[in-house]
């Protein structure tokens, strides 16, 4: 796993690098930065899988760096001397949260968690891609939804919609079943938007097959065959209308 370290104290960077090299050989430290500007440049250059991120960076915050990063296809482990940032860290979908001085067991556990999650993500994307390449077009596409004890395979044409709930995503199926997955909606929108789904809102991704009508109330909403009303936000409105015009509706 390619990783970068972002910390405003050079001694902390050296210490964490030493610990990772000794106890986490699966991590390849490809760079370090002392501030958000340098970290952003380093991120764009290296495209790391993992960021070890200090929360308090002089007069700035590691949270601000996450706001600047364009695509959430990496994992974050916060490493901080302060224990009062935990809830905010969770809101930013941090994989783990380690207090300084770094405990070796906690570090190893966090890295192992990152490795597992990245492998799950790669497996899901690879399975999706191979299904798409190999499938007979009479066979509906499936997507893998990882759970704690199993991976559920769901036909795309059985998914009515997806809805974000913080760092989780709910999948609503035609059968009425609801499946919770511990991944952000953005990951699935990137996979599904070329397969008949469209993002209508920051929190909503819907299957165009189940759209019944466009409602003019509240600035625009979609009525689904299930009777649910899904909001369409202003930034998505033109794209949604264009997609509906080009669909079978």
N, C-alpha and C positions, 0 to 999 in steps of 0.2 A: 504494500500500500504506500503510495506516494503521500508524504505529509509535509506540512509547513507548520512552524511555530510562530505565534504572534504574541510578543511580550515586550514591555518597555524596559525590562531589566535584563541586560546582557548575561548577568550571572544566572538568572533563571533559565534562559535559553540554553546555556551551556549545561546546567544541571539536568534539565529535562532531556537534552540530547544524549547525555551520558547514560541516563537511566533507560532510555528507549533502545539505544544501541546494545546495552547489556541484557535487558530483560524482554525486549520486544523485537526480535530480529526480523519479523515480518513487516516492520515499518521502515521505510526509506525516507529519511529527512532530506528534502530537496531544497530547503531554504528556510530563512527566518527573517522576521521583520519586527521593527520596534514601534511602528505606528500604522494607522489604517491606510494611509496613502501608499506606503511602501508595500503593505500587505496586499492591497488590491492589485498593484502591478505584478507582484510575485504570483498571486493567484492566477491572473490572466496568462502569465508566462508558463507556469508549471501545471496548471489544471490538477491540483492535488485531489486525492480521494478523502483526505482527512485533514482537519485543522485543529491544532491545539491552541486555544484562544484564551488569552487573559481578558478579563472583563473590564478592568480599569486600566486605561492606557493614557498616562499623563492627564491631559484635560479632555480626553476623548473616551469612547467606550467601545468595547468589542462588539456590542450589539449594533452599533452604527455601521461597523464593517459588514455585518450580515445583511443589513438593509441595502448595501451598495452592490452586493454580489448578485449577478443577474440570474443564475440558475442554481437551484438547490439539488445538485447531483453529487454532493459530498456529505461527509458526516462531521459533526463538531463536538469536540470535547473541551469544555471550559475548564481552565486551570486558574484558580484565583485564590488570593489570600483572604477574601471576604466571604462570609457564609450567608449574607443577607440578599443575595441575588438569585437564590434558587428558583423561585416561582417565575421570575422573569426569564431565566435561562430555559425553563421548561416551555414557556410560551414561544421561544425561538427555536423549538424543536432540537435542543441539544441532545446528543446521544448520551452524554454523561457529564458529571459535574464533580471536579476533584479539587479539594482544598489544599493549599500550600501550608507547610511543606508536603511534597508529594509522597504519598504512601505507595510503596512498590506494588502491593497486592491490588490496591485500587486502580493503579495505572494499568497493570496487566489485564485486569478484568475489563476495564473500559476499552482497551485496544482489542481484546478478543470479541467484545460486543460489536465494535466497529467492523471487524473482519467478517463476522457472521452476517451482519446487516448488509454489507456491501456484496457479499456472495449471493445472498437472497435476491438482492436487486438485480444483479447481473444474470442470475439464473432465470428470474422472471422475464427479463427483457429478451434473453436468448431464446427461451421457450416460445415467447410471443413471436419473435422474428422467424424462427424455424417453422412454426405453425403456418405463418403467413406465406413463407416461401414454398413449403412442401404441399400445402393443402390442395385438395381437389376443391374447386370453387363451388361444388354442390355441398361441401361440408362446412358448417358454420364455424367461425373462429372461436377459440377459447382464450381466456385469460386466467393466469394463476393468482390466487389471492392467499397469501401466506397467513396462517393462524399460528397460535402458540404450539399446538400439537399436530397440525396437519397443513397441507396446502390444498385449498379448494379450487377446482377448475370449473369455471362458469362460462357458458356460451354467451358471446357478446349480444346475440339477439334476444337473450333473456334478461339483459340488464336494462332497466327502465331509466335509471338515473344514478348519479353519484353526488354525495353531498359532503362538504368539508365540515369537520367538527374539531377545530384546533389543529393539532398535528395528526389527526386521524381522518379516515374517510369511510363513510357509510355507503354500501352498495345496496340499492333497492331493486329487487328482482321482480319479474312479471308474476311469479307465484305468490308474491306478498312477503317473501323472506327478506330479511335485512341482515347484511354481513358487515361487521366492523373490521377494518384493516388498519394497522398502526403505521400508515404511510400518508404523506400529505397528498392532497388532491392533484397538485401540479404534476406529480409523477405519472398519474394515470391519464391526465388530460393529454400529456405528450404522447402516450401510447395509443390513445383511443380516438383522438380528433381526426385521424385519417381513415377511420373505420366507422363513419356514420354517427359520431358523437360531436357535440359542440358545447363549448363553455359559454354559458349565458350570464354568468355572474362569478365573482370571486369564489363563492361557495358552492356553485352548482355546475354540473356537467350532465347533459341529458342526451338520450338516444333519440335521434330525429324520427325514428320509426314510430315512437309513441306520442308524437306531438299531434294534438287534435285541432287546436286553433290558436291564433294570436289574439290576446285580449288587450284592449286599449287602456284598461284601468291601471292606475298607479304608474303611469309612464310606460307601460308595456309588460305583459306577462304571457307565459305560455301555459295553455291548458293541456294537460296530458290525458291520454286515454284512461288513465287510472283515476282521473278526477282531480289530481293535484294541480295546484297553480304554482309555477316556478317563476321567480322574478328575473327580469332581463335588465342588467345595469346599463347605464348610458354608454360606457366604453365598448360594450359588446353588442349594442343594439343593431348597428348597421351590418355587422358580420352575420348575426343571427337571421335578420331579415333576408339577407342575400342567400344564405344557406337554405332557408325555407322556400324561397322562390325557385331555387334550383333543385329542390327535392320533389318527391312525389305529391306533396300537398297541393 
